[in-house]
């Protein structure tokens, strides 16, 4: 699974938690205004499965832009603060809403366990 994290500067505790959930690739954009790398120049990468928005560190325009792009690409969005427990709860909540046939579920090592539990 690949996750794009938008916002925040120091995200190593969040990365650790996401890796515990089987996230293999984590892309992090601070979403600060920069001369190069403005939001129009940085589309969400094609291989991203989930977008995490750290709401304390994003302005409204950036959130609106990336939310619209993620929805148009049918990518789930997790809204969280930079708190590890908050992200964990929101991440689980979003993943639980996914269809069992989604690519994210099929790639997970726990897919069969979840599938058997739901029968």
Secondary structure, 3 states (H helix, E strand, C coil): CEEEEECCCCCHHHHHHHHHCCCCEEEEECCCCCCCCCHHHCCCCCCCCEEEEEHHHCCHHHHHHHHHHHHHCCCEEEEECCCHHHHHHHHHHHHHHCCCCCHHHHHCCCHHHHHHHCC
